[in-house]
């Protein structure tokens, strides 16, 4: 019951697990090419051709000595920007809310298939920075969660899906890029342990999954620009993590010629600064001159080229790879149609399985066949000027299905909630009353003409180069937009049972809405992409039981989170390890809806916790492989539990494992997510959730030894339905 399309999704995942050659083989192929390339050709491979100098948002110069193309690099993390038609999948945060590894990989594979079909060599995603420590930060929705473990697992599955389809994935943004305000001037000064245990953690997973490229970020890290920061590029990424691919700059995030070359940057994008006259580039001929005068060693250029070529070979892009089939600058019309019904099915499955049911008083949902239904709010319909009316989705008009910025795409179509509800009830005889503005008086009037009302509200955010309704990328607060609180209040105070559907980039404060006794249900739909309405009706009308879980915490006030974006030019990351649920747990703050929370139309029971874990305490000792020290990824055992469906309908439960560290570890969050399994169960059926622990999952970063350490003592084990709904407890000792 997890998917309406189980055979389609499973078959697609199996199809997408294409074999690639090893990094050693790819490096050998690259070395052969290096021997015949001229110096100018080498320079061209590492240098962008300037903004709008080619069909893609990023393009390099094609050499003549080897059959290697002008590399095409294209946004983004949920689809292919500036191309049409392409499938607009639900945002990363929705994929994270499914907690479904198979479905997340299928989403990545489908995106990769479309990218390859259009000749894109490097897809600029997934996004795993911003991690999301700031609940109002503009680009959190591009990633999967603000929990590093969930973010890391979802990142790895997405990389495997994308690259299994033959496209180079690009993990971004490296690193500590947590807000849009002052993103090009701020310095992020996180301490070493915080950096490792939170922000670097998912990059370990990306590299371990053989990600081909990584994008360095705009901000400074400890006072040095991220794209010329030896400590993070050479020290962390290429050193500690053993990254074999290439590092490319975010667009115009390069600030020097010699320093960026010598500290680990491998490719500059887009090759010119599009905020100043064309031709203002750091590399190109300037890099050639720097090598000639000894400022940059020849070996550094050869390493850049080798890494870029190796990534190309790794994914088999040397064998019959399609040419670029669109231009970003002429409306994006594609010469081939890469969309398929199967991709639409996957988009719908993610939209549906990411819905989190927050409240369902007196089993108000599923709806069944109501005699009359009021649909209220501008979020219920498509923007009257069309779904793509605003550049890079830089407005909040009509239903919200993606945020704004470079991580967006052009809708081939957008199924709004009202459209899908009308389709669902076409033959049911239900009277549908509408008020598709955000006017509270009109909404209340519509509600009085129906037996049940559904109110649609939103909260939007995006990249800082666009300001929407005075929000410069980051949100100004955590309130619903367009006076959503007042709209819900007006409807609920008519006495009509009110269901609230939320399309939001992240948490909003629900206290005003929850204070209304006639609000009987809250459905959290996130950013569901082109199949928004279809995914919603699947849950509203009971075709499937909701199974999404929150990938972040919803607090009772913004102050509860303890993290805000700043207008200062330094962020000291004073909250340290204690972000989101770690912060709530550490300081005894009661959340409104905790991390990992989500209701179902059925119930689940947990039983029989079993722990079989054995690990040697102390530091990592393994040789560095792709992804870090080899022993970090070794299995140290399992935790398992039985889960049974004790209700009357089929459903899926996400069983979650949290670990509490012993007192011998320095100050550590009370519990941290270290496993999850989604089980689809018929009524009365039981299944077993088996969580495999890796050595890294019970390690902390020691700032003195500069190693991951497994502490001695007793580890607490918590298994449950959310971070606060713990059903089983146990322990193991190291």
Order of alpha helices (4+ residues) and beta strands (2+ residues): alpha-alpha-alpha-beta-beta-alpha-alpha-beta-alpha-beta-beta-alpha-beta-beta-beta-beta-alpha-alpha-alpha-alpha-beta-beta-alpha-beta-alpha-beta-alpha-beta-alpha-beta-alpha-beta-alpha-beta-beta-beta-beta-beta-beta-beta-beta-beta-beta-beta-beta
